[in-house]
Amino acid sequence: MAEGLLEYSKSQLALRNGCDKPQIWIAYRGYIYDVGESRLWKNGMHYEHWAGQDLTEELQDAPHSETVFLKFQIIGKLKDK
């Protein structure tokens, strides 16, 4: 699953927020997901969460589990630094 994926920095991810670039991406546990097709992420916002960032820590407060990410395509990996 992780083989051959491009790596993106946090600053590159931040540009994929639905405003600066048309892509709507979020990161979770080191992987970057394209959530642009979800009606819940229109305009780069999902409730109080903004796209273009790592939402790993915020999932613990979500009303759903990490299985929600199975719906979305992994498009890259988040660089450590």
C-alpha distances in whole Angstrom, upper triangle without the diagonal:
4,6,8,8,12,14,16,19,21,24,21,20,23,24,22,24,25,29,28,26,25,21,21,18,17,15,14,14,12,10,12,13,15,18,20,21,22,25,25,24,27,28,25,27,26,29,30,26,26,22,22,21,19,20,19,22,24,22,24,27,25,26,23,20,16,16,17,14,12,14,13,11,8,10,10,11,14,16,18,22
4,6,6,9,10,13,16,18,21,19,17,21,22,20,23,24,27,27,24,24,20,20,17,16,14,13,12,10,8,11,12,15,18,20,21,22,26,26,24,27,28,25,26,26,29,29,25,24,21,20,19,17,19,17,21,23,21,24,26,25,27,24,21,17,17,18,15,14,16,14,12,9,9,8,8,11,13,15,18
4,6,9,11,14,17,20,22,20,19,23,24,22,25,26,29,28,26,25,22,22,19,19,17,17,16,13,12,13,15,17,20,23,24,25,29,29,27,29,30,27,29,29,32,32,29,27,24,22,22,20,22,21,25,26,25,27,30,29,31,27,25,21,21,22,18,17,19,17,14,11,11,10,10,13,14,16,19
4,7,9,13,16,19,21,18,18,22,22,20,23,25,27,26,23,23,20,21,18,19,17,18,17,14,12,13,15,16,20,22,23,25,28,29,26,28,29,26,29,29,32,32,29,27,23,21,22,21,23,22,26,27,26,29,32,30,32,29,27,23,23,23,19,19,20,17,14,11,10,9,10,13,14,17,19
4,6,10,13,16,17,15,14,18,18,17,20,21,24,23,20,20,17,17,15,15,14,15,14,11,9,10,11,13,17,18,20,22,25,25,23,25,25,23,25,25,29,29,25,23,20,18,18,17,19,19,23,24,23,26,28,27,29,26,24,20,20,20,17,17,18,15,12,8,7,5,6,10,11,14,17
4,7,10,13,15,12,12,16,16,15,18,20,22,20,18,18,15,16,14,15,13,15,15,12,10,10,12,13,17,18,20,22,26,26,23,24,24,22,24,25,28,28,24,22,19,16,17,16,19,19,23,24,24,27,29,28,30,28,26,22,23,22,18,19,20,16,13,10,7,5,6,9,9,13,15
4,7,10,12,10,10,13,14,14,17,19,21,19,18,19,16,16,13,13,12,14,13,10,9,9,12,14,17,19,21,23,26,25,22,24,24,21,23,24,27,26,23,20,17,14,14,14,17,17,20,22,22,25,27,26,29,27,25,21,22,22,18,20,21,17,15,11,9,6,5,6,6,9,11
4,7,8,6,6,10,11,11,14,16,18,16,15,16,13,14,11,11,10,13,14,10,10,8,12,13,16,17,20,22,24,24,20,22,21,18,20,22,25,24,20,18,14,11,11,12,15,16,19,20,21,24,26,25,28,26,25,21,23,22,18,20,21,17,15,12,10,7,6,5,6,9,10
4,5,5,6,9,10,11,14,17,18,16,15,18,15,15,12,12,11,13,14,11,11,10,14,15,18,19,22,23,26,25,21,23,22,18,20,22,24,23,19,17,14,11,10,11,15,15,18,19,21,23,25,25,28,27,25,22,24,23,20,22,23,20,18,15,13,10,9,6,5,8,7
4,5,5,6,9,10,12,15,16,14,15,17,15,14,11,10,9,12,13,11,12,10,13,15,17,18,21,22,24,22,19,21,19,16,18,19,21,19,16,14,12,8,7,8,12,13,15,16,18,21,22,22,25,24,23,21,23,22,19,22,22,19,18,16,14,12,10,7,7,9,8
4,5,5,7,9,11,14,14,12,13,15,14,14,12,12,12,15,17,14,15,13,15,16,18,18,22,23,25,23,20,21,19,16,18,20,22,20,17,14,12,9,9,11,14,16,18,19,21,24,24,24,28,27,26,24,26,24,22,25,25,21,20,18,16,14,13,10,10,12,10
4,5,5,7,10,13,13,11,10,13,11,12,10,11,11,15,17,14,13,11,13,14,16,16,20,21,23,22,19,20,18,15,18,20,23,21,18,15,12,8,10,12,15,17,19,20,21,25,25,25,28,27,26,23,25,23,20,23,23,19,18,15,13,11,11,9,10,13,12
4,5,5,8,11,12,11,10,12,10,9,7,7,8,12,14,12,11,8,10,11,13,13,17,18,20,19,15,17,15,12,14,16,19,18,14,12,9,5,6,8,12,14,16,17,18,21,22,21,24,23,22,20,22,20,17,20,19,16,15,13,11,10,10,8,10,12,12
4,5,6,10,10,9,9,12,10,10,8,9,10,14,16,14,14,11,13,13,14,14,18,18,20,19,15,16,14,11,13,15,18,16,13,10,8,4,6,9,12,15,16,16,18,21,22,21,24,24,23,21,23,21,19,22,21,18,18,16,15,14,14,11,13,15,14
4,6,8,8,5,6,9,8,9,9,11,13,16,19,17,16,13,14,13,14,13,17,18,20,19,15,15,13,11,14,16,19,18,15,11,9,6,9,12,15,18,20,19,21,24,25,24,27,26,26,24,25,23,20,23,22,19,18,17,15,14,15,13,15,17,16
4,6,7,7,5,7,5,5,6,8,11,14,17,16,14,10,11,9,10,10,13,15,16,16,12,13,11,8,12,14,17,17,14,10,7,5,9,12,14,17,19,18,19,23,23,22,24,23,23,21,22,20,17,20,19,15,15,14,12,12,14,13,15,18,18
4,5,6,7,8,7,5,6,8,11,15,18,17,16,12,12,10,10,9,13,14,15,14,10,10,8,5,8,11,14,14,11,7,5,4,8,11,13,16,18,17,18,21,21,20,22,22,22,20,22,19,17,20,19,16,16,16,15,15,16,15,17,20,20
4,6,6,5,5,5,8,11,14,17,21,20,18,14,13,11,10,8,11,12,13,13,9,8,5,5,8,11,15,15,12,9,7,8,12,15,16,19,21,19,20,24,23,21,23,23,24,22,23,20,18,21,19,16,16,17,16,17,19,18,20,23,23
4,6,6,8,8,11,13,17,20,23,23,21,17,17,14,14,12,15,16,16,16,12,10,7,7,10,14,16,16,14,11,9,10,13,17,18,21,23,21,23,26,25,24,26,26,27,25,27,23,22,25,23,20,20,20,19,20,21,20,22,24,24
4,7,9,10,12,14,17,21,23,22,21,17,17,15,15,14,17,18,19,19,15,14,11,10,13,17,19,19,16,13,11,10,13,17,19,22,24,23,24,28,27,26,28,28,29,27,28,25,23,26,24,21,21,20,18,19,20,19,20,23,22
4,6,8,10,13,16,20,23,21,19,15,15,13,13,11,15,17,18,18,14,13,11,10,14,17,20,20,17,14,11,10,14,17,19,22,24,23,24,28,28,26,28,27,28,26,27,24,22,24,22,19,18,18,15,16,18,18,19,22,22
4,7,10,13,16,20,23,22,19,15,14,11,11,9,11,14,15,16,12,11,9,9,13,16,19,20,17,14,11,11,15,18,19,22,25,23,24,28,27,25,27,26,27,25,25,22,20,22,20,17,16,17,15,16,19,19,21,24,24
4,6,10,13,16,19,18,15,12,10,7,8,6,10,12,14,14,11,11,10,9,12,14,18,19,16,13,9,9,12,15,16,19,22,21,21,25,25,23,25,23,24,21,22,19,17,18,17,13,13,13,11,13,15,16,18,21,22
4,7,11,14,17,16,14,10,8,6,6,5,9,9,11,11,8,8,8,6,9,11,15,15,12,9,6,7,10,12,13,16,19,17,18,21,21,19,21,20,20,18,19,16,14,16,14,11,12,12,11,13,15,15,18,20,21
4,7,10,13,13,10,7,5,5,6,7,10,11,13,13,9,11,11,8,11,12,15,15,12,10,6,5,8,9,11,13,16,15,15,19,20,18,20,18,18,16,17,14,12,14,13,10,10,10,9,10,11,11,14,17,18
4,7,10,10,8,6,5,7,7,10,13,12,15,13,10,13,13,9,11,11,14,14,10,8,5,5,5,6,7,9,12,12,12,16,16,15,17,16,15,13,15,13,10,13,13,10,11,10,10,10,11,10,13,15,17
4,7,6,5,4,6,9,10,13,16,15,18,16,14,17,17,13,14,14,16,16,12,11,9,8,6,4,6,7,10,11,11,14,16,15,18,16,15,12,14,13,10,13,14,11,11,9,10,9,8,7,11,12,14
4,6,5,6,8,11,12,15,17,16,19,17,15,19,19,16,16,15,17,16,13,13,11,11,9,6,6,5,8,9,9,12,14,13,16,14,12,9,11,11,8,12,13,11,12,10,12,11,9,9,12,13,15
4,6,8,10,14,15,19,21,20,23,20,19,22,23,19,19,18,20,19,16,17,15,14,12,8,8,6,9,11,10,12,15,15,18,16,13,10,12,13,11,13,16,14,14,11,13,12,9,9,11,11,14
4,7,10,13,15,18,21,20,24,22,20,23,23,19,20,20,22,21,18,17,15,13,11,8,10,8,12,14,13,16,19,18,21,19,16,13,15,16,12,15,17,14,14,10,11,9,6,5,8,8,11
4,6,10,12,15,17,17,21,19,17,20,21,18,19,18,21,21,17,16,14,12,11,9,10,10,14,15,14,17,19,18,21,18,16,12,14,14,10,12,14,11,10,7,8,6,4,6,9,11,14
4,7,9,12,14,15,18,17,15,17,18,14,16,16,19,19,15,14,11,9,9,8,10,11,14,15,14,18,20,18,21,18,17,13,15,14,10,12,13,10,8,6,6,5,5,6,10,13,15
4,6,9,11,11,15,14,12,15,16,13,14,14,17,18,14,13,10,10,11,10,11,12,16,15,14,18,19,17,19,16,15,12,13,11,8,10,9,6,6,5,6,7,9,10,14,16,18
4,6,8,9,12,12,10,12,13,11,13,13,17,18,15,13,10,10,12,12,13,15,18,17,17,20,21,19,20,18,18,15,15,12,10,11,10,6,6,7,6,9,12,13,16,19,21
4,6,6,9,9,7,9,11,9,10,10,14,15,12,11,8,10,12,13,12,15,18,16,15,19,19,16,17,16,16,14,14,11,9,11,9,6,8,9,10,13,15,15,19,21,23
4,6,8,9,6,7,9,8,10,11,15,17,14,12,9,11,14,15,15,18,21,19,18,22,22,19,20,19,19,18,17,14,13,14,12,9,10,12,12,15,17,18,21,24,25
4,6,9,8,8,11,11,13,13,16,18,16,15,13,15,17,18,18,20,23,21,20,23,23,20,20,18,19,18,17,14,13,13,10,9,10,13,13,17,19,20,24,27,28
4,5,5,7,10,10,11,10,13,16,14,14,12,15,16,17,16,19,21,19,17,21,20,17,17,15,17,16,15,11,11,13,9,9,11,14,15,18,20,21,25,27,29
4,5,6,9,10,10,9,12,15,14,14,13,16,18,20,18,21,23,20,19,22,21,17,17,16,18,18,17,14,14,16,12,12,15,18,19,22,24,24,28,30,31
4,6,9,9,8,6,8,11,11,11,11,15,16,17,15,18,19,16,15,18,17,14,14,13,16,16,16,12,13,15,12,12,15,18,19,21,23,22,26,28,29
4,6,5,5,5,9,11,9,9,8,11,13,15,13,16,18,16,15,19,17,15,16,15,17,16,17,13,13,15,13,12,14,16,16,19,20,20,23,25,26
4,5,6,8,10,13,12,10,10,13,15,18,17,20,22,19,19,22,21,18,19,19,21,20,20,16,16,19,16,14,16,18,18,21,22,22,25,28,29
4,6,9,11,12,11,9,9,11,14,17,17,20,22,19,20,23,22,20,21,21,23,22,23,19,19,21,19,17,18,20,19,21,23,22,25,27,27
4,7,10,11,8,6,5,8,11,13,13,17,18,16,17,20,19,17,19,19,20,19,20,17,16,19,17,15,16,17,17,18,19,18,21,23,24
4,6,7,6,5,6,10,11,13,12,16,17,14,15,18,16,14,16,17,19,18,19,16,16,19,17,16,18,19,19,20,21,20,23,24,25
4,6,5,6,8,12,12,13,11,15,15,12,12,15,13,11,13,13,15,15,17,13,14,17,15,15,17,18,19,21,21,20,24,25,26
4,6,8,11,14,14,15,13,16,16,12,13,15,12,10,11,13,16,17,18,15,16,20,18,18,21,22,23,24,24,23,26,27,28
4,7,10,13,13,14,11,14,14,10,12,14,11,11,13,15,17,17,20,17,18,21,20,20,22,22,23,24,24,22,25,25,26
4,7,10,9,10,8,12,12,9,10,13,11,10,13,14,16,15,18,15,15,19,18,17,19,19,20,20,20,18,21,22,22
4,7,7,10,9,13,13,11,13,16,15,14,16,17,18,17,19,16,16,19,18,16,18,18,18,18,18,17,19,20,21
4,6,8,9,12,14,12,13,17,16,15,18,17,18,16,18,15,14,17,16,14,15,15,14,15,15,14,17,19,19
4,7,9,12,14,14,15,18,18,18,21,20,20,18,20,17,15,19,18,15,15,14,13,13,13,11,14,16,16
4,6,9,11,11,12,16,16,16,19,18,18,16,19,17,15,18,18,16,16,14,14,13,12,10,12,13,14
4,6,8,9,10,13,14,14,18,17,16,13,16,15,13,17,17,15,16,14,14,13,11,9,11,12,13
4,6,5,6,10,11,10,14,13,13,11,14,13,11,15,16,14,16,14,16,15,14,12,15,15,16
4,6,6,8,10,11,14,13,11,9,13,13,11,15,16,15,17,15,16,15,13,12,14,14,16
4,6,6,8,10,14,14,13,12,15,15,15,18,20,19,20,18,20,19,17,15,17,15,17
4,5,6,7,11,11,11,11,15,14,14,17,18,18,20,19,20,20,18,16,19,18,20
4,5,5,8,8,8,7,11,10,11,14,16,16,18,17,19,19,18,17,20,19,22
4,6,8,9,8,9,13,13,14,17,19,19,21,20,23,22,21,20,22,21,23
4,7,9,10,11,15,14,15,19,19,20,23,22,25,24,23,22,24,24,26
4,5,7,9,12,11,13,16,16,17,20,20,23,23,22,21,24,24,26
4,7,10,12,11,13,16,16,18,21,22,24,25,25,24,28,28,30
4,7,8,7,10,12,13,15,18,19,22,23,22,22,26,26,29
4,5,6,9,10,12,14,17,17,20,21,20,21,24,24,27
4,5,6,8,10,11,14,14,17,17,17,17,20,21,24
4,5,6,8,10,13,13,17,18,18,19,23,23,26
4,5,6,8,11,12,16,17,18,19,22,23,26
4,5,5,8,9,12,14,14,15,19,20,23
4,6,8,9,13,15,16,17,21,23,26
4,7,10,13,15,17,19,23,24,27
4,6,9,12,14,16,19,22,24
4,6,9,12,14,18,20,23
4,6,8,11,14,17,20
4,7,10,13,16,18
4,7,9,13,15
4,6,9,12
4,6,9
4,6
4
